[in-house]
Amino acid sequence: MIRKIAILLLVMAIGYVGWIVILNLPGRGGGKVVASADQAPVAVVEAPRITAPAVQTISTGGLVVPVAGIRAEQLADTFDDARGEGRVHDAIDIMAPRGTPVIAAADGTVEKLFDSKLGGRTIYIRRTSGQWIDYYAHLDSYAPGLAEGQRIAQGEVIGSVGSTGDASPEAPHLHYAVNAMAPGEGWWQGKAVNPYPLLRAGP
């Protein structure tokens, strides 16, 4: 007799726990019930949680400082500096002794080697994704054997710091620019993006 009562109590306990679990499943119960001393209970339905949409950011991937031996904290933001003839800088200048190795800030392919009046000896490297071009100017020299179409790894030496073009011979430096490229745009096109915060963020 005692055994039958114990089994009955056990079955009732299991049934009660199951009933509680079922009532607490999502979509059951219609929300919380709130009551005050002078009011009948009122069902309160919780509003679904709304999160703000993610802000779309432009990711350029981690860059390395493109001059050997220069740390990110040594850089200066010269992106908005004025230049002659109404031009804006649209790049940063990384000061270093003439001949200091210039290294690729990111993986890519050499799209153009070009000598220009303003930039002097320059390199345009389109990154692997195709969406970015890194521009290196005022170079003293190219790395031996560097050629258009050549694949370049991040950190690979591509040239050396100089003052070719319109740079002062007394202040050799690397003029480094980053351009965001729309589909089909050539190496001379693109929209300038400030490389300073990208380099400060590191790889």
PEMOZI-V930904 format. One record per pair of residues at least 24 apart in sequence whose C-alpha atoms are under 8 Angstrom apart, sorted by the first residue. I is the first residue (numbers start at 0). GAP is how many residues later the second one is. D is the distance in Angstrom with one decimal. If there is no record, write none. Layout:
((I/GAP/D) (I/GAP/D))
//
This chain:
((59/72/7.6) (59/138/7.8) (60/142/7.2) (61/44/7.6) (61/136/7.4) (61/137/7.8) (61/139/7.4) (61/140/5.6) (61/141/3.5) (62/42/5.1) (62/43/5.7) (62/135/6.7) (62/136/5.7) (62/138/8.0) (62/139/5.6) (62/140/4.9) (63/40/7.7) (63/41/4.8) (63/42/7.0) (63/90/7.6) (63/91/7.1) (63/135/6.3) (63/138/5.9) (63/139/5.9) (64/38/7.9) (64/40/6.1) (64/134/6.0) (64/137/7.8) (65/36/5.6) (65/37/4.7) (65/38/5.7) (65/39/5.0) (65/89/7.5) (65/110/8.0) (66/27/7.4) (66/29/7.7) (66/33/7.0) (66/34/6.1) (66/35/4.6) (66/36/5.8) (66/94/7.8) (66/107/7.5) (67/32/6.6) (67/33/5.5) (67/34/6.2) (67/35/6.7) (71/127/6.3) (71/128/5.2) (71/130/7.5) (72/127/6.9) (74/121/7.5) (75/120/7.4) (76/119/5.7) (78/115/6.0) (78/116/7.9) (78/117/7.6) (89/87/6.7) (89/102/5.9) (89/103/7.3) (89/104/6.8) (90/84/6.4) (90/85/5.5) (90/86/4.4) (90/87/7.2) (90/101/7.8) (90/102/8.0) (90/103/6.5) (90/104/6.9) (91/83/5.8) (91/84/5.5) (91/85/6.6) (91/102/7.8) (91/103/7.0) (91/104/6.8) (92/80/6.2) (92/81/5.6) (92/82/4.6) (92/83/6.3) (93/79/5.3) (93/80/5.1) (93/81/6.5) (93/82/7.5) (94/76/7.3) (94/77/6.4) (94/78/4.3) (94/79/6.5) (95/65/6.8) (95/76/6.3) (95/77/5.4) (95/78/7.6) (96/64/6.9) (96/65/7.8) (96/75/6.2) (96/76/7.3) (97/42/7.2) (97/62/7.2) (97/63/5.1) (97/64/5.0) (97/65/7.7) (97/74/5.6) (97/75/7.4) (98/41/6.7) (98/42/8.0) (98/61/4.8) (98/62/5.1) (98/63/6.4) (99/60/5.3) (99/61/5.2) (100/56/6.2) (100/57/7.6) (100/58/6.0) (100/59/4.4) (100/60/6.4) (101/55/5.7) (101/56/5.9) (101/57/5.0) (101/58/4.9) (101/59/6.2) (101/72/7.8) (102/51/7.4) (102/52/5.1) (102/53/5.2) (102/54/4.3) (102/55/5.5) (102/56/7.0) (103/48/7.2) (103/49/6.9) (103/50/5.1) (103/51/5.0) (103/52/5.5) (103/53/6.5) (103/54/6.5) (104/29/7.7) (104/49/5.6) (104/50/6.3) (105/47/6.8) (105/48/4.3) (105/49/7.1) (106/44/7.8) (106/45/5.6) (106/46/4.5) (106/47/4.5) (107/43/5.9) (107/44/5.3) (107/45/6.6) (107/46/7.8) (108/39/7.7) (108/40/5.8) (108/41/5.5) (108/42/4.4) (108/43/5.6) (109/37/6.9) (109/38/4.9) (109/39/5.2) (109/40/5.4) (109/41/6.5) (109/42/7.1) (110/37/5.4) (110/38/5.9) (110/76/6.9) (111/36/5.7) (111/75/7.1) (112/34/7.4) (112/35/6.5) (115/49/6.6) (116/48/5.2) (116/49/6.8) (117/47/4.7) (117/48/4.9) (117/49/7.9) (118/45/6.9) (118/46/4.8) (118/47/6.6) (118/48/7.9) (119/43/7.7) (119/44/4.5) (119/45/3.5) (119/46/7.0) (120/43/6.1) (120/44/7.0) (123/63/6.7) (125/61/7.8) (129/51/7.4) (130/49/5.9) (130/50/4.9) (130/51/6.8) (130/52/7.6) (131/46/6.9) (131/47/5.6) (131/48/4.8) (131/49/5.4) (132/45/5.8) (132/46/5.2) (132/47/6.7) (132/48/7.0) (132/54/7.2) (133/42/7.3) (133/43/5.9) (133/44/4.8) (133/45/6.6) (134/40/7.8) (134/41/5.6) (134/42/5.0) (134/43/6.2) (134/44/7.9) (135/38/6.6) (135/39/5.8) (135/40/4.9) (135/41/6.8) (136/37/6.0) (136/38/5.0) (136/39/6.6) (137/24/5.5) (137/25/4.9) (137/26/4.5) (137/27/5.9) (137/28/7.9) (137/29/6.7) (137/34/7.9) (137/35/7.0) (137/36/6.1) (137/37/6.4) (138/24/6.4) (138/25/6.1) (138/35/6.8) (139/24/6.3))
//
